[in-house]
Amino acid sequence: MNEAHTAESENLRIVKSSIEAYNTHDINRAVEYEGESIVQYSPERPRGVMGRAWSRQSMAAAFVASPDIQFKVERVVGQGAWGSV
């Protein structure tokens, strides 16, 4: 197995694991996959809000408002350092 294939496999594992954390509403684990430099945009925050603290708040609110919320994954593909869900 070459280095590119190994990195690609690891990236896809991370994507799947982060979605699993979200779908089980494990906020702490889900936020671990985000960088502290993450910026989230929404209609309420059109300029964006930076950081994991906002991510935690946003997820907690989403899970209270929609307790059945989940990502439905149709396909996960990757090539090199890129992945798409």
Number of C-alpha atoms within 10 A of each C-alpha: 5 6 9 12 14 12 16 18 18 13 18 21 12 13 19 14 15 20 18 16 18 19 17 14 19 14 19 14 15 20 20 12 15 14 11 13 10 14 15 16 12 9 7 7 9 9 11 13 16 15 16 20 11 15 21 15 11 13 18 16 12 14 16 10 10 10 11 11 14 14 10 9 9 6 7 12 12 16 14 13 13 11 14 10 14
